[in-house]
Amino acid sequence: MSGIWILKQENCTVMVSPSAFFRAHSLEITSGAEMAQTNTVGFVGAGKMATAMAKGFIESGLFHSSNTFASCPANWDSSEIQEAGVTVYDENAQVAEKVNILILAVKPDVVKEVLQELSATIAKRNLLVISVAAGVAIESMEKALEKPARIIRVMPNTPALYPGYGACVFCPNSICTSEDAALAEKMFSSLGFCSQIDEKLIDAVTGLSGSGPAYVFTFIEALSDGGVKMGLPRDLSTKLAAQTVLGAAKMVTASGTHPAVLRDAVASPGGTTIHGLHALEQGGLRNAVINAVEAATKRSTEMGKGK
């Protein structure tokens, strides 16, 4: 995508850099109601993640439901996303022709096929393409298209199904503008935490926040099991465990205090908590969690090489 492009017009030949070309033709990024009126977004795919994104974008006021579209097979149950006010079509091209932002919310193994199908429309309409498909690198998406396009790769996690509780990172390709990046951050911040990163870090993010909910579910289950062992009813024990994790996470995010400082504030000398922490250290909890992030990161890297 580097170098100089030569654009031939009726009476002259113009030399321009790719970044300058896309900056001149990029989305006009606004805010609030004006942004909702000027931008249109379409999802290829109408599953749980597409539905969560659509709801988050609409409820936050970033897009009007009348400017939000999705495509899925005719036999797919799209009732949930339609309840959010999204217009659903059974052809991907119908969506691509109506929007200026196209989000690929499909399985990783069909991303290439979808991009090839919509390549001409993406080029003709200069669409901003956003992919939430795990493990599909920007380079492989660029190769699937006939012409250069602005592409942003996003890695959300499953708690994003509940807007406000997700953790997302995104990385734009080299010809995306700063306005494109600002728009992506605004969009995905409606789902929770959002940050721009270098693509080389995305496997580590996958190993931490992408796979992390499963680690936390396991911890919640174990915490609940401990309560049951000590005599608590299962339902009460699970609710207490989940709320304890939720509350502890809120203390970290709201206070900005290092987790170790918050932990030490709970662990009184000779008290119950320090004895419990000692048992966790004996069980190797800290090492197990670090090893889990490392193992998942390495697996994400391996899987990405095949796409």
Order of alpha helices (4+ residues) and beta strands (2+ residues): beta-beta-alpha-alpha-beta-alpha-beta-alpha-beta-alpha-beta-alpha-beta-alpha-beta-beta-alpha-beta-alpha-alpha-alpha-alpha-alpha-alpha
